[in-house]
Amino acid sequence: MKTVQISLNSIDKVKAFVNTVAQFDFDFDLISGRYVIDAKSIMGIFSLDLSKPIDLTIHTEKDLDDIMEALKPYLV
């Protein structure tokens, strides 16, 4: 498991992010305050405060290099 901070400060960025994480068969959670949201849920993401960075937890140890490369545009 790995946690990184990401920024999703536009609608287009949210759509692209959901498409990116949907390519992987692992679980991704977004954590903002006391809320934990499935990162593959576009509706869930829009329920968060997107004006500040959000913690993304990746629930795998495999393929982390590929995942981190795909997530580069969103990393803080």
C-alpha positions in Angstrom: 0.0 0.0 0.0 1.3 3.5 -0.9 -0.2 6.9 -0.2 0.5 10.0 -2.4 -1.0 13.5 -2.6 -2.7 14.5 -5.8 -4.5 17.6 -7.1 -7.7 17.4 -9.1 -8.5 21.1 -9.5 -10.6 21.0 -12.8 -13.4 18.9 -14.2 -11.3 17.7 -17.1 -8.5 16.6 -14.7 -11.1 14.6 -12.6 -12.4 12.8 -15.8 -8.8 12.0 -17.0 -7.9 10.8 -13.5 -10.8 8.4 -13.3 -10.0 7.0 -16.7 -6.4 6.5 -15.6 -7.1 4.6 -12.4 -9.8 2.6 -14.1 -7.1 1.0 -16.3 -5.7 -0.8 -13.2 -7.3 -3.8 -11.4 -6.3 -2.5 -7.9 -8.3 -0.5 -5.4 -7.6 3.2 -5.1 -9.1 5.4 -2.3 -9.2 9.1 -2.0 -9.0 10.5 1.5 -10.1 14.0 2.4 -10.6 14.7 6.0 -12.8 12.0 7.4 -14.2 11.0 4.0 -12.8 8.0 2.1 -14.0 7.7 -1.5 -13.5 5.1 -4.2 -11.1 6.9 -6.6 -12.9 5.2 -9.6 -16.1 6.9 -8.7 -16.5 10.2 -10.5 -19.5 11.1 -8.5 -17.7 10.4 -5.2 -14.8 12.6 -6.3 -17.1 15.5 -6.9 -18.4 15.2 -3.4 -14.9 16.1 -2.0 -13.3 19.6 -1.6 -11.2 19.7 -4.7 -9.6 23.1 -3.9 -6.8 21.4 -1.9 -4.6 18.3 -2.4 -6.2 15.0 -1.6 -4.5 11.8 -0.3 -4.6 8.9 -2.8 -4.1 5.4 -1.3 -3.0 2.7 -3.7 -3.8 -0.8 -2.4 -1.1 -2.9 -4.0 2.6 -3.4 -4.0 2.7 -4.7 -7.6 3.1 -2.5 -10.6 3.7 0.6 -8.5 6.2 2.0 -11.0 3.6 1.8 -13.8 0.9 3.3 -11.6 3.2 6.2 -10.4 4.1 6.9 -14.0 0.4 7.1 -15.0 -0.4 9.3 -12.1 2.4 11.9 -12.7 0.1 14.6 -14.1 -1.9 14.6 -10.9 0.9 14.4 -8.2 1.5 17.4 -6.1 
